[in-house]
């Protein structure tokens, strides 16, 4: 079955243009949405990787039948509408990945949505909650170890217990305090997201990211980064998908994969219910999303919707 991957990046995880096409050929991916990442002043530089539009349009020029170019300029850019207009002349078909440290209620985001709505572009965005992030100040083995323990190891568990240990014993307390910086989160406020969805009913919103997918459950996690365990009741994204015709979701990334594997029975119900709203994507992870989706034994028409028809319908293919 041919597929459309609705979430890929160029020059990420070793996928340059020709390697990207080779990857697509090997996985029967007919076309992909190729997304940028642009933020002018990221609060923590180590969390950011610039993925510029020039590389996307170069790939599109080389493989116009395989690449669907997306570009999400930084919302604070002074010439936003001119950038969008010039990008559309180059073949732009969507806005994404919008991954910026703003809230949906921010005035600059309201203006951003007006511009892309005017130009009839779907919006693919990333949601991530605020947190304290450990930022190494030196390049040595101890700093690298603490960076791993505080920022990634065991899905946030080591950060929780190491922080608790340091508070109770005072060991590393001053060191950790001097290295922790606030990360303000990416577009994480669901209440204001819903207001924007209602404000722009003709604009297609496509959600993605850890905070987004943690809310497949009505009880998001307090400790871990990607929630684990059974889903007793569906959360807010289930309601948004059900209520708003212009709201979709992208299953890519570790967050999407985790959300669909933590409770297979509930995940199958979710996919059955929202098969017209779910987009297949991988986000350069190397995870077997196709095998995962097929493991739910969904009807063939549901598979077609998820693997290609939903994404192709959004961009008018």
C-alpha positions as CSV (number, residue, x, y, z in Angstrom):
1,X,0.0,0.0,0.0
2,X,1.5,3.4,-1.0
3,X,1.9,5.9,1.8
4,X,2.2,9.6,2.3
5,X,4.5,10.4,5.2
6,X,3.1,13.6,6.7
7,X,6.1,14.4,8.9
8,X,9.7,14.2,7.7
9,X,12.7,16.6,7.8
10,X,15.7,17.0,5.6
11,X,19.2,16.9,7.1
12,X,18.0,15.3,10.3
13,X,19.3,11.9,11.4
14,X,21.5,11.7,8.3
15,X,18.7,12.0,5.8
16,X,20.0,14.3,3.1
17,X,18.0,14.6,-0.1
18,X,19.1,11.4,-1.9
19,X,19.1,9.3,1.3
20,X,15.6,10.6,1.9
21,X,14.3,9.4,-1.4
22,X,16.1,6.1,-0.8
23,X,14.3,5.8,2.5
24,X,11.0,6.6,0.9
25,X,11.5,4.0,-1.8
26,X,12.5,1.3,0.7
27,X,9.3,1.9,2.7
28,X,6.8,2.4,-0.2
29,X,6.3,6.1,0.6
30,X,5.0,7.8,-2.5
31,X,5.4,11.3,-1.2
32,X,6.3,13.1,2.0
33,X,5.6,16.4,3.7
34,X,9.0,17.9,4.3
35,X,9.0,20.3,7.2
36,X,11.2,23.1,8.6
37,X,12.0,24.3,12.1
38,X,12.7,28.0,12.6
39,X,12.9,29.9,15.8
40,X,14.9,33.2,15.9
41,X,15.7,33.2,19.6
42,X,15.3,29.7,21.1
43,X,15.5,30.0,24.9
44,X,17.8,27.0,25.2
45,X,20.1,26.7,22.2
46,X,20.9,23.0,22.8
47,X,17.3,22.0,22.3
48,X,17.1,23.7,18.9
49,X,18.2,22.6,15.4
50,X,17.6,25.0,12.6
51,X,16.0,23.2,9.6
52,X,15.8,25.8,6.9
53,X,13.3,26.2,4.0
54,X,16.1,26.4,1.4
55,X,16.9,22.7,1.9
56,X,13.2,21.8,1.6
57,X,12.8,23.8,-1.7
58,X,16.0,22.4,-3.1
59,X,14.7,18.8,-2.5
60,X,11.3,19.8,-4.0
61,X,13.0,21.2,-7.1
62,X,14.9,17.9,-7.5
63,X,12.0,15.6,-6.7
64,X,8.7,17.6,-7.3
65,X,6.6,14.4,-7.5
66,X,7.8,13.1,-4.2
67,X,8.3,16.2,-2.0
68,X,5.5,18.3,-0.5
69,X,7.2,21.5,0.7
70,X,6.2,22.9,4.1
71,X,7.7,25.9,5.8
72,X,6.8,27.5,9.2
73,X,8.5,30.9,9.6
74,X,9.2,32.2,13.0
75,X,6.0,34.0,14.1
76,X,8.0,37.1,15.1
77,X,9.5,37.6,11.6
78,X,8.9,41.1,10.4
79,X,8.0,40.2,6.8
80,X,5.8,37.1,7.5
81,X,3.3,37.6,4.8
82,X,5.9,38.4,2.2
83,X,7.8,35.2,3.2
84,X,4.7,33.1,2.8
85,X,3.8,34.7,-0.5
86,X,7.3,34.1,-2.0
87,X,7.3,30.6,-0.6
88,X,4.0,29.8,-2.3
89,X,5.5,30.9,-5.6
90,X,8.2,28.3,-5.0
91,X,5.6,25.6,-4.4
92,X,4.8,25.8,-0.7
93,X,1.8,23.7,0.3
94,X,1.7,23.8,4.1
95,X,2.9,25.5,7.2
96,X,5.0,23.4,9.5
97,X,6.5,22.4,11.7
98,X,5.5,25.3,14.0
99,X,7.6,24.5,17.1
100,X,8.0,27.8,19.0
101,X,8.0,29.0,22.6
102,X,4.7,30.8,22.4
103,X,1.2,30.2,23.7
104,X,-1.8,30.0,21.4
105,X,-3.2,33.1,23.1
106,X,-0.2,35.3,22.1
107,X,-1.0,38.2,19.8
108,X,1.8,37.2,17.5
109,X,0.2,33.7,17.0
110,X,-3.2,35.3,16.2
111,X,-1.5,37.3,13.4
112,X,0.3,34.2,12.2
113,X,-2.9,32.2,11.9
114,X,-4.6,35.0,10.0
115,X,-1.8,35.0,7.5
116,X,-1.7,31.3,6.8
117,X,-5.5,31.1,6.8
118,X,-5.5,33.8,4.2
119,X,-3.1,31.8,2.1
120,X,-5.0,28.5,2.5
121,X,-2.2,26.6,4.2
122,X,-2.7,23.7,6.7
123,X,-0.8,24.1,9.9
124,X,1.2,21.3,11.5
125,X,2.4,22.2,15.1
126,X,4.3,20.7,18.0
127,X,3.1,20.9,21.7
128,X,5.5,20.5,24.6
129,X,5.0,21.4,28.3
130,X,7.3,23.8,30.2
131,X,9.9,22.3,32.5
132,X,13.3,22.9,34.0
133,X,16.1,21.8,31.7
134,X,19.7,20.9,32.7
135,X,22.2,22.9,30.6
136,X,25.8,21.7,30.8
137,X,28.4,24.5,31.2
138,X,31.5,22.4,30.5
139,X,32.3,19.5,28.1
140,X,33.4,16.7,30.4
141,X,32.2,13.2,31.4
142,X,30.3,14.3,34.5
143,X,28.4,17.1,32.7
144,X,27.5,14.7,29.9
145,X,26.3,12.1,32.4
146,X,24.2,14.7,34.3
147,X,22.8,16.0,31.0
148,X,21.6,12.5,30.1
149,X,20.2,11.7,33.6
150,X,18.4,15.0,33.9
151,X,17.1,15.5,30.4
152,X,16.5,12.1,28.8
153,X,17.3,8.9,30.7
154,X,14.5,6.5,31.5
155,X,11.8,8.9,30.2
156,X,12.2,11.5,33.0
157,X,12.4,9.0,35.9
158,X,16.1,9.6,36.6
159,X,15.5,13.4,36.7
160,X,12.7,13.0,39.2
161,X,14.7,10.8,41.6
162,X,18.0,12.6,41.2
163,X,16.3,15.9,42.0
164,X,14.6,14.4,45.0
165,X,17.8,12.8,46.2
166,X,19.7,16.2,45.9
167,X,17.0,18.0,47.8
168,X,17.0,15.6,50.7
169,X,20.8,15.1,51.0
170,X,22.1,18.4,49.6
171,X,24.4,16.4,47.4
172,X,24.6,18.1,44.0
173,X,21.9,20.5,45.1
174,X,23.9,23.7,44.3
175,X,25.3,22.3,41.2
176,X,21.9,21.3,39.8
177,X,20.3,24.6,40.8
178,X,23.0,26.5,38.9
179,X,22.6,24.5,35.8
180,X,18.8,24.3,35.5
181,X,17.1,26.7,33.1
182,X,13.4,27.2,32.5
183,X,12.1,25.9,29.2
184,X,8.8,27.8,28.5
185,X,7.2,25.1,26.4
186,X,5.9,24.9,22.9
187,X,2.2,26.0,22.2
188,X,1.1,23.9,25.2
189,X,-2.2,25.6,26.2
190,X,-5.1,23.5,25.1
191,X,-7.9,25.9,26.1
192,X,-6.5,28.6,23.9
193,X,-5.8,26.1,21.1
194,X,-9.5,25.3,21.1
195,X,-10.4,29.0,20.8
196,X,-8.1,29.3,17.8
197,X,-9.6,26.3,16.2
198,X,-13.0,27.9,16.5
199,X,-11.7,31.3,15.5
200,X,-10.3,29.9,12.2
201,X,-12.8,27.2,11.0
202,X,-11.3,27.0,7.5
203,X,-7.7,26.5,8.7
204,X,-6.6,22.9,9.2
205,X,-4.8,22.4,12.5
206,X,-2.6,19.2,12.8
207,X,-1.4,18.4,16.3
208,X,1.8,16.5,17.2
209,X,4.4,16.3,20.1
210,X,4.7,14.9,23.6
211,X,2.2,17.2,25.3
212,X,-0.3,16.6,22.5
213,X,-0.1,12.9,22.7
214,X,0.1,12.6,26.5
215,X,-3.4,14.0,26.3
216,X,-4.8,11.0,24.5
217,X,-5.5,10.2,28.2
218,X,-7.5,12.3,30.6
219,X,-4.7,11.9,33.2
220,X,-1.5,13.4,31.8
221,X,1.7,12.4,33.6
222,X,3.4,14.3,36.5
223,X,6.8,12.7,36.2
224,X,7.6,11.0,32.9
225,X,8.0,12.8,29.6
226,X,6.0,10.3,27.5
227,X,3.1,8.9,29.5
228,X,2.9,5.1,30.1
229,X,0.3,2.7,31.2
230,X,-3.4,2.1,30.6
231,X,-5.7,4.8,29.2
232,X,-8.8,4.7,31.4
233,X,-10.6,7.5,29.6
234,X,-9.7,9.4,26.5
235,X,-8.4,13.0,27.0
236,X,-8.9,16.3,25.3
237,X,-7.5,15.4,21.9
238,X,-10.2,12.8,21.5
239,X,-12.9,15.5,22.0
240,X,-11.2,18.0,19.7
241,X,-10.9,15.5,16.9
242,X,-14.6,14.6,17.4
243,X,-16.0,18.1,17.6
244,X,-14.0,20.2,15.1
245,X,-13.8,19.2,11.4
246,X,-10.6,21.3,10.9
247,X,-8.6,19.5,13.6
248,X,-6.3,16.5,12.8
249,X,-3.4,14.6,14.4
250,X,0.0,13.4,13.2
251,X,1.2,10.1,14.8
252,X,4.9,10.7,14.2
253,X,7.7,10.9,16.7
254,X,8.4,8.9,19.8
255,X,5.4,10.6,21.4
256,X,2.9,9.3,18.8
257,X,4.5,5.9,18.8
258,X,4.3,5.7,22.6
259,X,0.7,6.9,22.6
260,X,-0.4,4.1,20.3
261,X,1.6,1.3,22.1
262,X,1.0,2.1,25.8
263,X,-2.6,0.7,25.6
264,X,-3.2,-1.2,22.4
265,X,-6.9,-1.8,23.0
266,X,-7.6,1.8,23.6
267,X,-5.3,2.9,20.7
268,X,-7.3,0.7,18.3
269,X,-10.5,2.3,19.5
270,X,-8.9,5.7,19.0
271,X,-7.8,4.9,15.4
272,X,-11.2,3.4,14.5
273,X,-13.0,6.4,15.8
274,X,-10.7,9.0,14.2
275,X,-9.4,7.2,11.1
276,X,-10.5,10.1,9.0
277,X,-8.4,12.5,11.1
278,X,-5.2,10.6,11.7
279,X,-2.1,11.2,9.5
280,X,0.7,8.7,9.1
281,X,4.1,10.1,9.8
282,X,7.5,9.1,11.1
283,X,9.6,12.2,12.0
284,X,12.9,10.7,11.1
285,X,12.7,8.3,14.1
286,X,13.3,5.0,12.4
287,X,10.4,3.5,14.4
288,X,8.1,1.0,12.6
289,X,5.0,3.1,12.4
290,X,3.7,1.0,9.5
291,X,4.0,-2.2,11.4
292,X,2.4,-0.7,14.4
293,X,-0.6,0.6,12.4
294,X,-1.1,-2.7,10.7
295,X,-0.9,-4.6,14.0
296,X,-4.3,-3.1,14.9
297,X,-6.0,-5.1,12.1
298,X,-8.1,-2.1,11.0
299,X,-10.4,-2.4,8.0
300,X,-8.7,-1.8,4.7
301,X,-10.5,1.5,4.1
302,X,-9.3,2.8,7.5
303,X,-5.7,1.9,6.6
304,X,-6.0,3.8,3.3
305,X,-7.3,6.9,5.1
306,X,-4.5,6.9,7.7
307,X,-1.6,5.9,5.4
308,X,-2.3,8.4,2.6
309,X,-5.9,9.7,1.9
310,X,-6.2,12.0,4.9
311,X,-2.9,13.8,4.2
312,X,-3.5,13.9,0.4
313,X,-7.0,15.4,0.9
314,X,-5.6,18.2,3.1
315,X,-3.2,19.3,0.5
316,X,-5.6,18.7,-2.4
317,X,-3.8,15.8,-4.1
